[in-house]
Amino acid sequence: MTAALRIGNASGFYGDRFDALREMLTGGELDVLTGDYLAELTMLILARDRRGDPSAGYARTFLRQLEECLGLAHEQGVRIVANAGGLNPAGLAGAVRELAGRLGVPVRVAHVEGDDLTARYPGSLAAHAYLGGFGIAACLREGADIVVTGRVTDAALVTGPAAAHFGWAETEYDRLAGAVVAGHVLECGTQATGGNYAFFGERPPGDLLRPGFPLAELHEDGSSVITKHPGTGGFVDVGTVTAQLLYETGGARYAGPDVTARLDTVRLTQDGPDRVRIDGVRGEAPPPTLKVGLNRLGGFRNEVVFVLTGLDVEAKADLVKEQMTGALATSPPAEVRWDLARTDRPDADTEETASALLRLVVRDPGQEAVGRALSGAAIELALASYPGFHVMAPPGKGAPYGVFEDVYIPHGAVDHAAVLHDGRRITVGPPHDTAVLADVPEPELPELPEPLEPGPARRTPLGLIAGARSGDKGGNANVGVWARDDDAWRWLAHELTVERFRELIPEASALPVTRHVLPHLRALNFVVESLLGEGVAAQARFDPQAKALGEWLRSRHLDIPEVLL
């Protein structure tokens, strides 16, 4: 049997732990080390960088990490695959070659291109197609030691090396789907090893101070074991892997440019300490279109947070709202949003806990309406408003904000290519077979036998029996909720309906909400459309990426059968 391919991860986002590259190279055996540096917001940030400097547009942190670790990776024979190229993979590849020459490390550097479609979308700062892993595979098959890409799917950083190593054809969908699932678990780094984990309080003190980064032992049949280097912090169990599998996903069909992975077929098994086996994953032909992420400037925004202390909080809020509305009447911003957070409590023993926060956010196509007009109106109230008037910080001049949206194009509309270390180009064609995405039939819910039929119940937080993880996809949010045993799952599957979800999350009451049932994971995945407005860069919400939406849901109280508690 072909030996397992050990693929590690050293970055979940642009700005992740700088030392992770070295930690992964020195902590244990690896064949490939990946790094995910891109997100929707990152693409906008890199686009703004490149407007000021055409040679920019890639994650410069990656270069600094390589300066420390390039020789080490070469000595150990570890190949590095990263999407740190951002908007300028050719530029990053050139910079890596220059670095390698300066360090005297003989490595072959290749890059993947074809994702940049900005010229086709006038008015966009960045428009990039999400490419698959076969461009990466082509680079590795031709001997590349380092492969840098622009916008590929996060899982492509794993499917590409796996396809190259095992010689998979593009129609081996089950194997590719297994690699996609492993890649999805690895892509956010320490979220697979206990970071941001719902049940973190059950771990010993200090266990999560510095979680190690994850790795996958990937097998030729597409199955894998998720683990981490010995002696590193954090932990890997079925719960941490389940949580990451639910992160930023939708229905049972998880579509990508290489394959559609069936998340409803994933089976997880604890395979020893800090080892979780993933198998049973089925795959289908990819959809006929590629996703393209468009980032553009939406206008200008500004905000001011008024602090309301002590008594009469509601009346104080009403007064300052009326005053600000009047002051802005001459040139009102296009969008005005007020949010009152009642962080105060009665008879508080500190001033901070006696205070509520009133947040005003304004947006407008022009900077003047949200800049000088707002700051002048707010500051002029300093001696003329509610008692105890002060703000968290004075408003600034207004800053530009971004808008994200996605569109879809045929596979053949991109020039996907692997550019090798010697300058040769290998064209990566579209998939031979595609299949239009369709919802899977709703699975049968588990029965509710004794002892979960009506009986004693206690009003208590959902999070006592269920974990959750949430995230963003453009303007939509997802909340994955899972149970840790069969009894809790039977109750959860029947109790947490779309209607109950809307009751617990009133913000979603008027929005489209879809529930997806994943029985093998004992999980429900809720997709809430338009909760995040025009995406994270627009900052339309207190929690603009819905990172804590799942924890809010877990804190809500339900009548839970006492037998489950």
NUMIDREN-600813 format. One record per residue (C-alpha): x, y, z; residue number from 1. Coordinates in steps of 0.2 Angstrom, whole numbers. Each point is the difference from the previous one (the first is absolute). Example, Ala and Ser with C-alpha at 12.3 -4.5 7.8 and 13.67 -1.06 7.14 Angstrom:
2
<east=62, north=-22, up=39, seq=1>;
<east=6, north=17, up=-3, seq=2>;
# end
This chain:
565
<east=0, north=0, up=0, seq=1>;
<east=6, north=17, up=-4, seq=2>;
<east=7, north=9, up=15, seq=3>;
<east=-11, north=14, up=8, seq=4>;
<east=4, north=18, up=-6, seq=5>;
<east=2, north=11, up=15, seq=6>;
<east=-6, north=17, up=-4, seq=7>;
<east=1, north=14, up=14, seq=8>;
<east=-7, north=17, up=1, seq=9>;
<east=9, north=16, up=6, seq=10>;
<east=-12, north=14, up=-3, seq=11>;
<east=-19, north=2, up=1, seq=12>;
<east=0, north=18, up=-5, seq=13>;
<east=11, north=15, up=-4, seq=14>;
<east=7, north=5, up=17, seq=15>;
<east=0, north=-17, up=8, seq=16>;
<east=14, north=-6, up=12, seq=17>;
<east=16, north=5, up=-8, seq=18>;
<east=10, north=-14, up=7, seq=19>;
<east=-12, north=-14, up=-6, seq=20>;
<east=11, north=-4, up=-15, seq=21>;
<east=15, north=-3, up=10, seq=22>;
<east=-10, north=-10, up=13, seq=23>;
<east=-7, north=-11, up=-13, seq=24>;
<east=17, north=-3, up=-8, seq=25>;
<east=8, north=-4, up=16, seq=26>;
<east=-14, north=-9, up=9, seq=27>;
<east=-1, north=-17, up=-9, seq=28>;
<east=0, north=-8, up=-17, seq=29>;
<east=-9, north=9, up=-15, seq=30>;
<east=0, north=-3, up=-19, seq=31>;
<east=-10, north=16, up=-4, seq=32>;
<east=-3, north=16, up=10, seq=33>;
<east=-14, north=12, up=-5, seq=34>;
<east=-5, north=17, up=4, seq=35>;
<east=-17, north=9, up=-2, seq=36>;
<east=2, north=19, up=-1, seq=37>;
<east=-15, north=5, up=-9, seq=38>;
<east=-18, north=5, up=5, seq=39>;
<east=-13, north=11, up=-8, seq=40>;
<east=6, north=15, up=10, seq=41>;
<east=18, north=-4, up=-3, seq=42>;
<east=-2, north=1, up=-19, seq=43>;
<east=-7, north=18, up=3, seq=44>;
<east=14, north=5, up=11, seq=45>;
<east=13, north=-7, up=-13, seq=46>;
<east=-9, north=9, up=-14, seq=47>;
<east=1, north=17, up=9, seq=48>;
<east=19, north=-4, up=3, seq=49>;
<east=2, north=-3, up=-19, seq=50>;
<east=-8, north=16, up=-4, seq=51>;
<east=14, north=9, up=8, seq=52>;
<east=14, north=-12, up=-6, seq=53>;
<east=-3, north=-10, up=-15, seq=54>;
<east=14, north=-12, up=6, seq=55>;
<east=-10, north=-4, up=16, seq=56>;
<east=-16, north=-11, up=2, seq=57>;
<east=7, north=-15, up=9, seq=58>;
<east=3, north=-5, up=18, seq=59>;
<east=16, north=7, up=5, seq=60>;
<east=0, north=-10, up=16, seq=61>;
<east=3, north=-15, up=-10, seq=62>;
<east=16, north=6, up=-6, seq=63>;
<east=6, north=4, up=17, seq=64>;
<east=-4, north=-17, up=6, seq=65>;
<east=9, north=-8, up=-14, seq=66>;
<east=15, north=10, up=4, seq=67>;
<east=2, north=-9, up=16, seq=68>;
<east=-6, north=-17, up=-6, seq=69>;
<east=4, north=-3, up=-19, seq=70>;
<east=16, north=-9, up=4, seq=71>;
<east=-8, north=-10, up=13, seq=72>;
<east=-14, north=-6, up=-12, seq=73>;
<east=13, north=-4, up=-13, seq=74>;
<east=11, north=-10, up=11, seq=75>;
<east=-16, north=-10, up=6, seq=76>;
<east=-7, north=-2, up=-18, seq=77>;
<east=-16, north=8, up=5, seq=78>;
<east=-10, north=8, up=-14, seq=79>;
<east=-9, north=16, up=4, seq=80>;
<east=-16, north=5, up=-8, seq=81>;
<east=-9, north=17, up=4, seq=82>;
<east=-13, north=12, up=-7, seq=83>;
<east=11, north=14, up=6, seq=84>;
<east=1, north=7, up=-18, seq=85>;
<east=-16, north=8, up=2, seq=86>;
<east=-3, north=12, up=-14, seq=87>;
<east=18, north=-2, up=-6, seq=88>;
<east=6, north=-18, up=0, seq=89>;
<east=13, north=3, up=-13, seq=90>;
<east=7, north=15, up=10, seq=91>;
<east=2, north=-11, up=15, seq=92>;
<east=8, north=-15, up=-9, seq=93>;
<east=13, north=13, up=-6, seq=94>;
<east=3, north=6, up=17, seq=95>;
<east=2, north=-18, up=7, seq=96>;
<east=13, north=-4, up=-14, seq=97>;
<east=9, north=16, up=4, seq=98>;
<east=0, north=-5, up=19, seq=99>;
<east=6, north=-17, up=-4, seq=100>;
<east=14, north=6, up=-10, seq=101>;
<east=5, north=12, up=14, seq=102>;
<east=0, north=-14, up=12, seq=103>;
<east=8, north=-12, up=-11, seq=104>;
<east=-14, north=-13, up=1, seq=105>;
<east=-3, north=-9, up=-17, seq=106>;
<east=-19, north=-2, up=-1, seq=107>;
<east=-11, north=0, up=-15, seq=108>;
<east=-15, north=12, up=2, seq=109>;
<east=-16, north=-1, up=-11, seq=110>;
<east=-16, north=10, up=1, seq=111>;
<east=-18, north=-2, up=-6, seq=112>;
<east=-9, north=14, up=-9, seq=113>;
<east=-16, north=3, up=-9, seq=114>;
<east=-12, north=5, up=14, seq=115>;
<east=2, north=18, up=-2, seq=116>;
<east=-15, north=7, up=-10, seq=117>;
<east=0, north=18, up=6, seq=118>;
<east=1, north=7, up=-17, seq=119>;
<east=-16, north=-8, up=-5, seq=120>;
<east=-10, north=8, up=14, seq=121>;
<east=2, north=19, up=-1, seq=122>;
<east=-2, north=9, up=16, seq=123>;
<east=7, north=-15, up=11, seq=124>;
<east=16, north=1, up=10, seq=125>;
<east=2, north=-18, up=-2, seq=126>;
<east=-9, north=-14, up=-9, seq=127>;
<east=7, north=-17, up=2, seq=128>;
<east=-6, north=-18, up=-4, seq=129>;
<east=2, north=-14, up=12, seq=130>;
<east=11, north=-12, up=-9, seq=131>;
<east=2, north=-18, up=5, seq=132>;
<east=15, north=-11, up=4, seq=133>;
<east=6, north=-7, up=-17, seq=134>;
<east=11, north=15, up=-3, seq=135>;
<east=9, north=-3, up=16, seq=136>;
<east=1, north=-18, up=-5, seq=137>;
<east=8, north=4, up=-16, seq=138>;
<east=13, north=11, up=8, seq=139>;
<east=5, north=-14, up=12, seq=140>;
<east=0, north=-14, up=-13, seq=141>;
<east=13, north=11, up=-9, seq=142>;
<east=11, north=1, up=15, seq=143>;
<east=-4, north=16, up=9, seq=144>;
<east=6, north=1, up=18, seq=145>;
<east=-11, north=16, up=3, seq=146>;
<east=-17, north=4, up=-8, seq=147>;
<east=-8, north=17, up=3, seq=148>;
<east=-18, north=3, up=-7, seq=149>;
<east=-12, north=14, up=0, seq=150>;
<east=-19, north=-3, up=3, seq=151>;
<east=-2, north=-19, up=1, seq=152>;
<east=-13, north=-9, up=11, seq=153>;
<east=8, north=-2, up=18, seq=154>;
<east=-2, north=-19, up=-2, seq=155>;
<east=10, north=1, up=-17, seq=156>;
<east=16, north=2, up=10, seq=157>;
<east=-3, north=-19, up=6, seq=158>;
<east=-9, north=-7, up=-16, seq=159>;
<east=14, north=6, up=-11, seq=160>;
<east=15, north=-9, up=10, seq=161>;
<east=-11, north=-15, up=2, seq=162>;
<east=-4, north=-2, up=-18, seq=163>;
<east=18, north=2, up=-5, seq=164>;
<east=6, north=-12, up=13, seq=165>;
<east=-12, north=-14, up=-3, seq=166>;
<east=-3, north=3, up=-19, seq=167>;
<east=-18, north=3, up=1, seq=168>;
<east=-10, north=3, up=-15, seq=169>;
<east=-13, north=15, up=0, seq=170>;
<east=-14, north=-12, up=0, seq=171>;
<east=5, north=-10, up=16, seq=172>;
<east=-13, north=10, up=9, seq=173>;
<east=-1, north=-10, up=16, seq=174>;
<east=19, north=2, up=3, seq=175>;
<east=0, north=18, up=-5, seq=176>;
<east=-15, north=3, up=12, seq=177>;
<east=9, north=-8, up=14, seq=178>;
<east=15, north=12, up=-3, seq=179>;
<east=-12, north=15, up=0, seq=180>;
<east=-7, north=-5, up=17, seq=181>;
<east=17, north=-2, up=7, seq=182>;
<east=5, north=17, up=-8, seq=183>;
<east=-15, north=8, up=7, seq=184>;
<east=4, north=-6, up=18, seq=185>;
<east=18, north=6, up=-2, seq=186>;
<east=-3, north=17, up=-9, seq=187>;
<east=-4, north=10, up=16, seq=188>;
<east=16, north=-6, up=10, seq=189>;
<east=-3, north=-2, up=18, seq=190>;
<east=-19, north=0, up=-1, seq=191>;
<east=3, north=-19, up=-3, seq=192>;
<east=10, north=-2, up=16, seq=193>;
<east=-11, north=8, up=13, seq=194>;
<east=1, north=19, up=-5, seq=195>;
<east=-17, north=9, up=1, seq=196>;
<east=-8, north=-17, up=6, seq=197>;
<east=-17, north=1, up=8, seq=198>;
<east=5, north=-12, up=15, seq=199>;
<east=17, north=8, up=3, seq=200>;
<east=-5, north=1, up=19, seq=201>;
<east=1, north=-19, up=2, seq=202>;
<east=19, north=0, up=-4, seq=203>;
<east=14, north=1, up=14, seq=204>;
<east=6, north=18, up=4, seq=205>;
<east=13, north=5, up=-13, seq=206>;
<east=-4, north=-14, up=-12, seq=207>;
<east=-6, north=13, up=-13, seq=208>;
<east=13, north=14, up=3, seq=209>;
<east=9, north=-4, up=-16, seq=210>;
<east=-8, north=-13, up=-11, seq=211>;
<east=11, north=-9, up=-12, seq=212>;
<east=-5, north=0, up=-19, seq=213>;
<east=-8, north=-15, up=-8, seq=214>;
<east=6, north=-12, up=-13, seq=215>;
<east=-9, north=-14, up=-10, seq=216>;
<east=7, north=-17, up=-4, seq=217>;
<east=-9, north=-2, up=-16, seq=218>;
<east=-1, north=-17, up=-8, seq=219>;
<east=-2, north=-6, up=-19, seq=220>;
<east=-18, north=-4, up=2, seq=221>;
<east=-4, north=18, up=6, seq=222>;
<east=-2, north=-4, up=19, seq=223>;
<east=10, north=9, up=12, seq=224>;
<east=5, north=2, up=18, seq=225>;
<east=0, north=17, up=8, seq=226>;
<east=13, north=3, up=13, seq=227>;
<east=14, north=11, up=6, seq=228>;
<east=18, north=-1, up=4, seq=229>;
<east=4, north=-8, up=17, seq=230>;
<east=3, north=11, up=15, seq=231>;
<east=-9, north=15, up=-8, seq=232>;
<east=-15, north=9, up=9, seq=233>;
<east=-18, north=-2, up=-3, seq=234>;
<east=-9, north=-17, up=-4, seq=235>;
<east=-8, north=-9, up=-15, seq=236>;
<east=-16, north=-9, up=3, seq=237>;
<east=-16, north=-4, up=-9, seq=238>;
<east=-8, north=16, up=7, seq=239>;
<east=14, north=12, up=-6, seq=240>;
<east=-1, north=-8, up=-18, seq=241>;
<east=-19, north=0, up=0, seq=242>;
<east=1, north=19, up=5, seq=243>;
<east=12, north=4, up=-15, seq=244>;
<east=-10, north=-11, up=-12, seq=245>;
<east=-15, north=11, up=3, seq=246>;
<east=9, north=17, up=-1, seq=247>;
<east=-5, north=10, up=-15, seq=248>;
<east=-9, north=-14, up=-9, seq=249>;
<east=-18, north=-1, up=-6, seq=250>;
<east=-10, north=-16, up=-5, seq=251>;
<east=6, north=-18, up=-2, seq=252>;
<east=7, north=4, up=-17, seq=253>;
<east=17, north=9, up=3, seq=254>;
<east=4, north=6, up=-18, seq=255>;
<east=17, north=5, up=-6, seq=256>;
<east=8, north=1, up=-17, seq=257>;
<east=8, north=-17, up=0, seq=258>;
<east=-14, north=-10, up=9, seq=259>;
<east=-16, north=1, up=10, seq=260>;
<east=3, north=-8, up=17, seq=261>;
<east=-15, north=-8, up=9, seq=262>;
<east=1, north=6, up=18, seq=263>;
<east=-14, north=-12, up=4, seq=264>;
<east=11, north=-15, up=-3, seq=265>;
<east=14, north=6, up=11, seq=266>;
<east=4, north=-12, up=14, seq=267>;
<east=11, north=5, up=15, seq=268>;
<east=8, north=-13, up=12, seq=269>;
<east=12, north=3, up=14, seq=270>;
<east=16, north=-9, up=-5, seq=271>;
<east=10, north=3, up=16, seq=272>;
<east=6, north=15, up=10, seq=273>;
<east=0, north=15, up=-11, seq=274>;
<east=-5, north=-10, up=-16, seq=275>;
<east=-17, north=0, up=-9, seq=276>;
<east=-3, north=-11, up=-15, seq=277>;
<east=-10, north=7, up=-14, seq=278>;
<east=-7, north=-13, up=-13, seq=279>;
<east=-15, north=-4, up=-10, seq=280>;
<east=0, north=17, up=-9, seq=281>;
<east=-9, north=-1, up=-17, seq=282>;
<east=3, north=12, up=-14, seq=283>;
<east=-10, north=6, up=-16, seq=284>;
<east=5, north=9, up=-15, seq=285>;
<east=3, north=19, up=3, seq=286>;
<east=-13, north=13, up=-5, seq=287>;
<east=1, north=7, up=-18, seq=288>;
<east=5, north=17, up=7, seq=289>;
<east=14, north=8, up=10, seq=290>;
<east=-3, north=13, up=14, seq=291>;
<east=7, north=17, up=-3, seq=292>;
<east=2, north=12, up=15, seq=293>;
<east=-2, north=18, up=-4, seq=294>;
<east=7, north=14, up=12, seq=295>;
<east=-4, north=18, up=-3, seq=296>;
<east=-1, north=16, up=10, seq=297>;
<east=-18, north=3, up=6, seq=298>;
<east=3, north=18, up=7, seq=299>;
<east=5, north=7, up=16, seq=300>;
<east=-5, north=-4, up=18, seq=301>;
<east=3, north=7, up=17, seq=302>;
<east=-6, north=-4, up=18, seq=303>;
<east=-1, north=7, up=17, seq=304>;
<east=-4, north=-9, up=16, seq=305>;
<east=-9, north=10, up=14, seq=306>;
<east=2, north=-6, up=18, seq=307>;
<east=-16, north=1, up=10, seq=308>;
<east=3, north=-2, up=19, seq=309>;
<east=-11, north=-4, up=14, seq=310>;
<east=-19, north=5, up=0, seq=311>;
<east=-12, north=4, up=-14, seq=312>;
<east=10, north=-9, up=-13, seq=313>;
<east=-14, north=-1, up=-13, seq=314>;
<east=-4, north=18, up=3, seq=315>;
<east=18, north=5, up=-3, seq=316>;
<east=1, north=-10, up=-16, seq=317>;
<east=-16, north=8, up=-6, seq=318>;
<east=6, north=18, up=3, seq=319>;
<east=17, north=-3, up=-9, seq=320>;
<east=-8, north=-8, up=-14, seq=321>;
<east=-12, north=15, up=-3, seq=322>;
<east=14, north=12, up=2, seq=323>;
<east=11, north=-9, up=-13, seq=324>;
<east=-14, north=-2, up=-12, seq=325>;
<east=-3, north=19, up=1, seq=326>;
<east=18, north=4, up=-2, seq=327>;
<east=2, north=-11, up=-15, seq=328>;
<east=-16, north=6, up=-8, seq=329>;
<east=9, north=12, up=-12, seq=330>;
<east=9, north=-14, up=-9, seq=331>;
<east=-6, north=-17, up=7, seq=332>;
<east=11, north=-15, up=-4, seq=333>;
<east=-8, north=-13, up=-11, seq=334>;
<east=-1, north=-13, up=13, seq=335>;
<east=-1, north=3, up=19, seq=336>;
<east=0, north=-15, up=13, seq=337>;
<east=-2, north=1, up=18, seq=338>;
<east=3, north=-15, up=12, seq=339>;
<east=-2, north=1, up=19, seq=340>;
<east=10, north=-13, up=10, seq=341>;
<east=-7, north=-1, up=17, seq=342>;
<east=17, north=-5, up=9, seq=343>;
<east=-6, north=9, up=16, seq=344>;
<east=-6, north=-8, up=15, seq=345>;
<east=-9, north=7, up=15, seq=346>;
<east=9, north=6, up=16, seq=347>;
<east=17, north=-4, up=-9, seq=348>;
<east=16, north=1, up=10, seq=349>;
<east=10, north=7, up=-15, seq=350>;
<east=-4, north=14, up=-12, seq=351>;
<east=3, north=-11, up=-14, seq=352>;
<east=-12, north=-13, up=5, seq=353>;
<east=-13, north=14, up=3, seq=354>;
<east=2, north=6, up=-18, seq=355>;
<east=-9, north=-5, up=-16, seq=356>;
<east=7, north=4, up=-18, seq=357>;
<east=-10, north=8, up=-13, seq=358>;
<east=8, north=-2, up=-17, seq=359>;
<east=-3, north=11, up=-15, seq=360>;
<east=6, north=-6, up=-17, seq=361>;
<east=-2, north=10, up=-16, seq=362>;
<east=4, north=-3, up=-18, seq=363>;
<east=-1, north=10, up=-16, seq=364>;
<east=7, north=0, up=-17, seq=365>;
<east=10, north=16, up=4, seq=366>;
<east=12, north=3, up=14, seq=367>;
<east=-6, north=17, up=5, seq=368>;
<east=-17, north=-6, up=7, seq=369>;
<east=8, north=-13, up=11, seq=370>;
<east=16, north=10, up=5, seq=371>;
<east=0, north=18, up=5, seq=372>;
<east=-19, north=1, up=1, seq=373>;
<east=-1, north=-15, up=13, seq=374>;
<east=15, north=5, up=10, seq=375>;
<east=-5, north=18, up=2, seq=376>;
<east=-18, north=-5, up=5, seq=377>;
<east=6, north=-13, up=13, seq=378>;
<east=14, north=11, up=8, seq=379>;
<east=-11, north=16, up=1, seq=380>;
<east=-12, north=-10, up=11, seq=381>;
<east=13, north=-2, up=13, seq=382>;
<east=-7, north=13, up=12, seq=383>;
<east=-18, north=0, up=-7, seq=384>;
<east=-7, north=-18, up=2, seq=385>;
<east=-4, north=-13, up=12, seq=386>;
<east=9, north=0, up=18, seq=387>;
<east=17, north=-9, up=0, seq=388>;
<east=2, north=2, up=-19, seq=389>;
<east=16, north=-8, up=-7, seq=390>;
<east=4, north=-11, up=-15, seq=391>;
<east=12, north=-14, up=-2, seq=392>;
<east=11, north=9, up=-12, seq=393>;
<east=-3, north=15, up=-11, seq=394>;
<east=-6, north=-4, up=-17, seq=395>;
<east=12, north=2, up=-14, seq=396>;
<east=-1, north=7, up=-18, seq=397>;
<east=-9, north=-15, up=-7, seq=398>;
<east=8, north=-16, up=-8, seq=399>;
<east=-4, north=-9, up=-16, seq=400>;
<east=-8, north=-17, up=2, seq=401>;
<east=-1, north=-14, up=-11, seq=402>;
<east=-14, north=-11, up=-7, seq=403>;
<east=1, north=-18, up=-5, seq=404>;
<east=-11, north=-10, up=-12, seq=405>;
<east=2, north=-16, up=-9, seq=406>;
<east=-4, north=-4, up=-18, seq=407>;
<east=2, north=-16, up=-10, seq=408>;
<east=8, north=-4, up=-17, seq=409>;
<east=3, north=-15, up=-10, seq=410>;
<east=17, north=-10, up=3, seq=411>;
<east=6, north=4, up=-17, seq=412>;
<east=-1, north=18, up=3, seq=413>;
<east=17, north=0, up=10, seq=414>;
<east=18, north=-3, up=-6, seq=415>;
<east=5, north=-11, up=14, seq=416>;
<east=18, north=-4, up=-2, seq=417>;
<east=15, north=-7, up=9, seq=418>;
<east=16, north=11, up=-3, seq=419>;
<east=15, north=-10, up=4, seq=420>;
<east=17, north=4, up=7, seq=421>;
<east=8, north=0, up=-18, seq=422>;
<east=-14, north=11, up=-7, seq=423>;
<east=-10, north=-13, up=-9, seq=424>;
<east=-19, north=1, up=2, seq=425>;
<east=-11, north=-15, up=2, seq=426>;
<east=-19, north=4, up=-4, seq=427>;
<east=-12, north=-7, up=12, seq=428>;
<east=-16, north=-4, up=-10, seq=429>;
<east=-18, north=0, up=7, seq=430>;
<east=-7, north=-16, up=7, seq=431>;
<east=-7, north=-13, up=-12, seq=432>;
<east=-15, north=-3, up=10, seq=433>;
<east=-11, north=12, up=10, seq=434>;
<east=-17, north=-2, up=9, seq=435>;
<east=-12, north=14, up=4, seq=436>;
<east=-2, north=2, up=19, seq=437>;
<east=-16, north=-6, up=8, seq=438>;
<east=-5, north=-2, up=18, seq=439>;
<east=1, north=-17, up=7, seq=440>;
<east=-17, north=-8, up=7, seq=441>;
<east=-3, north=4, up=18, seq=442>;
<east=6, north=-15, up=10, seq=443>;
<east=-12, north=-8, up=12, seq=444>;
<east=2, north=7, up=18, seq=445>;
<east=4, north=-12, up=14, seq=446>;
<east=-14, north=-7, up=10, seq=447>;
<east=-4, north=7, up=17, seq=448>;
<east=-1, north=-16, up=11, seq=449>;
<east=0, north=0, up=19, seq=450>;
<east=7, north=8, up=10, seq=451>;
<east=-1, north=15, up=-11, seq=452>;
<east=-19, north=1, up=-2, seq=453>;
<east=-9, north=14, up=10, seq=454>;
<east=7, north=0, up=18, seq=455>;
<east=9, north=12, up=12, seq=456>;
<east=9, north=14, up=-8, seq=457>;
<east=10, north=14, up=6, seq=458>;
<east=2, north=18, up=-8, seq=459>;
<east=18, north=1, up=-3, seq=460>;
<east=13, north=5, up=-14, seq=461>;
<east=0, north=-10, up=-16, seq=462>;
<east=19, north=0, up=2, seq=463>;
<east=0, north=-12, up=14, seq=464>;
<east=-4, north=-14, up=-12, seq=465>;
<east=5, north=6, up=-17, seq=466>;
<east=15, north=8, up=-8, seq=467>;
<east=0, north=13, up=-14, seq=468>;
<east=11, north=9, up=-12, seq=469>;
<east=-5, north=14, up=-12, seq=470>;
<east=8, north=10, up=-14, seq=471>;
<east=-3, north=11, up=-15, seq=472>;
<east=-2, north=-3, up=-19, seq=473>;
<east=-2, north=17, up=-8, seq=474>;
<east=-16, north=8, up=7, seq=475>;
<east=-6, north=-17, up=7, seq=476>;
<east=4, north=-8, up=17, seq=477>;
<east=0, north=-18, up=5, seq=478>;
<east=-2, north=-8, up=17, seq=479>;
<east=5, north=-19, up=2, seq=480>;
<east=-7, north=-8, up=15, seq=481>;
<east=4, north=-17, up=6, seq=482>;
<east=-3, north=-12, up=14, seq=483>;
<east=12, north=-12, up=8, seq=484>;
<east=-10, north=-15, up=3, seq=485>;
<east=-15, north=-9, up=-8, seq=486>;
<east=-13, north=5, up=13, seq=487>;
<east=4, north=18, up=-1, seq=488>;
<east=0, north=-1, up=-19, seq=489>;
<east=-17, north=-7, up=-1, seq=490>;
<east=-7, north=14, up=11, seq=491>;
<east=10, north=13, up=-10, seq=492>;
<east=-6, north=-6, up=-17, seq=493>;
<east=-18, north=2, up=5, seq=494>;
<east=1, north=15, up=11, seq=495>;
<east=11, north=12, up=-9, seq=496>;
<east=-11, north=4, up=-15, seq=497>;
<east=2, north=15, up=-11, seq=498>;
<east=-15, north=8, up=9, seq=499>;
<east=9, north=-3, up=17, seq=500>;
<east=16, north=6, up=-7, seq=501>;
<east=-9, north=17, up=-5, seq=502>;
<east=-7, north=1, up=18, seq=503>;
<east=17, north=-2, up=7, seq=504>;
<east=9, north=12, up=-12, seq=505>;
<east=-13, north=14, up=-3, seq=506>;
<east=12, north=9, up=-12, seq=507>;
<east=-4, north=-14, up=-12, seq=508>;
<east=-19, north=0, up=2, seq=509>;
<east=-3, north=9, up=-16, seq=510>;
<east=14, north=-8, up=-10, seq=511>;
<east=0, north=-16, up=-11, seq=512>;
<east=7, north=-14, up=11, seq=513>;
<east=4, north=-17, up=-6, seq=514>;
<east=3, north=-16, up=11, seq=515>;
<east=11, north=-14, up=-6, seq=516>;
<east=0, north=-16, up=9, seq=517>;
<east=17, north=-10, up=1, seq=518>;
<east=-4, north=-16, up=10, seq=519>;
<east=17, north=-8, up=0, seq=520>;
<east=7, north=16, up=8, seq=521>;
<east=-15, north=1, up=12, seq=522>;
<east=-1, north=18, up=-7, seq=523>;
<east=-12, north=13, up=-7, seq=524>;
<east=7, north=14, up=-11, seq=525>;
<east=-10, north=16, up=-1, seq=526>;
<east=3, north=12, up=-14, seq=527>;
<east=-7, north=18, up=3, seq=528>;
<east=0, north=10, up=-16, seq=529>;
<east=4, north=19, up=0, seq=530>;
<east=4, north=0, up=19, seq=531>;
<east=17, north=9, up=-4, seq=532>;
<east=-7, north=12, up=-13, seq=533>;
<east=14, north=3, up=-13, seq=534>;
<east=13, north=-10, up=9, seq=535>;
<east=13, north=2, up=13, seq=536>;
<east=9, north=15, up=-8, seq=537>;
<east=-17, north=10, up=1, seq=538>;
<east=0, north=-3, up=19, seq=539>;
<east=-19, north=1, up=0, seq=540>;
<east=-1, north=-10, up=17, seq=541>;
<east=7, north=0, up=17, seq=542>;
<east=8, north=-17, up=-4, seq=543>;
<east=3, north=3, up=-19, seq=544>;
<east=7, north=-18, up=-3, seq=545>;
<east=-13, north=-9, up=11, seq=546>;
<east=14, north=-8, up=10, seq=547>;
<east=-9, north=0, up=16, seq=548>;
<east=-18, north=-3, up=-7, seq=549>;
<east=2, north=-18, up=5, seq=550>;
<east=4, north=4, up=18, seq=551>;
<east=-14, north=12, up=1, seq=552>;
<east=-12, north=-15, up=-5, seq=553>;
<east=8, north=-11, up=13, seq=554>;
<east=-3, north=13, up=13, seq=555>;
<east=-19, north=0, up=-3, seq=556>;
<east=-11, north=-9, up=12, seq=557>;
<east=-12, north=-15, up=-5, seq=558>;
<east=-10, north=-13, up=9, seq=559>;
<east=13, north=-14, up=0, seq=560>;
<east=-4, north=-17, up=6, seq=561>;
<east=8, north=-3, up=17, seq=562>;
<east=6, north=-17, up=-5, seq=563>;
<east=12, north=9, up=-13, seq=564>;
<east=7, north=12, up=13, seq=565>;
# end
